[in-house]
Amino acid sequence: MICLKGLILLLFAVAVHGRVGDSTSESSYCTETKECFLFDLVCEGDGYEVRHYEAAKWVTTEAESYFMEVATSRAFRKLYKYITGENEAGAKIDMTAPVLIKVNENASMWQSSVYGLSFLLPSKYQANPPKPTDSSVHLTDTPDMKVYVKSYGGWMVSLVAKSQSDSLKTSLDNVQATYETEYHYNVGYNSPMKIMNRHNEAWYIVKGEPVCPRSG
C-alpha cells in the first residue's frame, strides 16, 4: 500500500511538472522567463487558435478601478511581494509566463470594475506552493481546459485589449462557437522592459467541443 501511494505521488508530481515547463520548448514569444505555461495546439481557425492546457496552480489577487492598467498595477505589486518572499516559507519564487488578467465581460471604461491578476507558479511549487501572508492574495487553480486564443503585439492597454477580445469574439460567433460568456482573459508574456516584439493574447474558455476547420 505504501509503495502504491508513493507511485501515485510520483506520477502526480510528474504530471504537475508537465503543465509548467522549460520556456525554450515553447513558442518563440515565451523568452523572458525560465518556465512557461505549456500547451498543445488543437487546431487553427479563421482568426483564432484552439489550445489545450492542463490544470495548473496560480497565485492571484484582485483590484478595482475604472481602468485595467491601474487595477493591474496595484495587483502586480501585491503578487510581486508574494514571489519575492512575502509568503509563509519566505521563498523567493521565479517569475513565469504568461500573466493572466481576468476581465468581467461587462467591464466598461465608464464604470469601476474588479480585475483579477494571476502569476503562474513554477513547476517546483505547483504541488505545494507556500501560502501568502497577505490575506488579499490567494492560491487559485485553472482546470484542464481548451481555450480560444487570438494573439497580437504591442502594448496591452485597455482599448487595444478590448478591441482584440471583441475581434476574437466576433470570429467565434461567426463559426457559432460556444464559450464562456461571463469573463475572458487578457494574457501578457512580457516585462515592461521589453520594447519590441511584444506578445499578448485574448482567451475565451471553450464550452463543449471546440470548433475546428474540417480537414480536406
N, C-alpha and C positions, 0 to 999 in steps of 0.2 A: 504493500500500500504506500509506504514511504517513497519507494522508487517510482511508483506511478505518479505520485504528487510531484516529485522532483522533475519528472519528464514533462508533466503538464506545465509546470512553472517555466521550464526551459523553453518549451515551444511557445509559451505566451511571450516570453522575453524576446525571442527571435521575431515573432510577429510584430511586436511593438516596435522593434528597431527597423523593421521593414517599411514602416509608414513614413519614417523620417530618415533621410539618408544623405550621403555624400553629394554635395551640390554639383560636382564635376560630372556626375552621371545624369544630371538633369539637363533641361534645355539651356541654351546659351544665355538667357536672361537671368538665371539664378547664379550670380557670380560673386556676390559680396559677402556671403556667409558660408561657413563650413558645411552646414546642413540645410536641407530644403524639404518642403512637403512634396513627396514624390507621388506621381500619378501614372495611370495607364490611359493613353488616348483611345477612346472608344470609336469615335468617328468624327468627321468634319462635315458640317452642313453649310448652307448659304448664310454666312455672317456669324457663324458660331462653331465652337468645338464642343464635343461631349467628352468629359473626362471622368474617370473613376478614381476616387480617393478612399483609402481605408480609414477606419476610425482613428482619431488622434486626440491628444490632450493639449490644451492651451491654457494660458493664464490671461484673464480677462478683467476689464473694468469698464465702467460706463461714465459718460459725461454728457451734459446737456448744454446746448447752445443753439442760436439761430443759424450758425454756420458750422459745417462739418469740420473745417480746418481748426476752428477754435476748440471745439469739443475734443477732437482727436489729439490736439496739442496738450491739453490738460490730462487726458487719459494716458498719453505716451509717457509723461513724467512719472506717473504712478507705476506703470509697468516697468519703466527703466529702473526705478528704485528697487523693485522686486528682483530683477535679474542681476543687479549689482550688489545684492546682499541683504536687502530688507525682506528676509524670509526666515522661517524658524530654524533652518540649518545654517544660515549665514552664508549660503552658497553663492558663488559668482557663476552665473549661467550665461552661456554663449548666446548671442543673438542669432536668430534663424530667419528664414524667409518662407512664405510671404507673411505680411501683416494683414489681418482681416479687419475691415470696418463693417460692422453690421448696421444696415440702414433700414429704418422703417419705410415701407413703401409709400406711406402717407406723409413722409417728411417733406417740409416745404421751407424755402428760404424766408417765407413770410411769417413763420411761427417757430417757436423753440421746439427742438426735438432731442431725444436721447439717442446717442450713438454708442455702440459697443466696440471696443478695440481689443484685439486679441493677438498675443505673441504665441507662436508655435513653440512648444517645449522641445529641446534637443532630445535625441534618442536616449541619451543617458538618463533623462528624467521622465520619460514617457510612462514608465511603470510605477514610479514612486517619486513624484515631484514634491519639493518642500512646500509647506503651507505658507501662504502670505501672512505677514504680520499686520498689514493694513486691511481692516475689515471691508473696505470698499473694493478690494482686489480678490478675485476668486478663481479657482481652477474650473475649467469647463471642458466638455468633450464635444467633438463633432463626430457624427456616426459614419459608418461605412455609407458612402453616398456617391451618386453620379451628379455632375453639375454641368450646366450650360455655361460656356465661357466665351467672352469677347475680349480680345487683347487690344491695347492701344498704348501709345507712347506719351512722352511729355510729362507734365506735372498733373497730379490727380487733385485738382481743385474742384470745388463744388459744382460749378456749371459744366465743366468738362465731364466729370464723373456722372452727373445726371444725364447728360446728352448720350454718353456711351451706354449706360444701363437702359435708357429708353430705346436706343438703337437695337440693343440685344433683344429687348422685349418685343419689339416690332418684328424682328427676324423670327422669333419663336412663335409669335401669334400667326405669322404668315404660313407656318407649317403646322399650325394647330397643336403645338406642343403644350403639355401640361407641366406646370412648375409652381414652386412656392410663390404665393402672391402677397404674403404679409411682410416680407422683408427680402432684401438681397444683400450681397457683399460687394463692397469696393475693396480691391485687393492690390497691395503695393509690394514691390520687390526691392526697392532701392532706398538707400540712405539719402538724407538731404544733401550730402556732399557730392553725390553723383549728378553731374550736369547733363551729360549726353547719353543717348541710348537708354533712356529710362523705360521701364516696362510696368504697365498696370493692367488690371483685368476687372471686368464686371462678371459676377457669378449669380446665376439663379439655380437653385437646387431642383433637380429633376423630380417630378412626381410621376409615378407609373413607369412605363417604358420610355426611354429617350427616343426622339425622332432622329433617325439616321437616313441619309440618302440610300435609295436602293442601288445595289451594285448592278452593273450591266445595263 
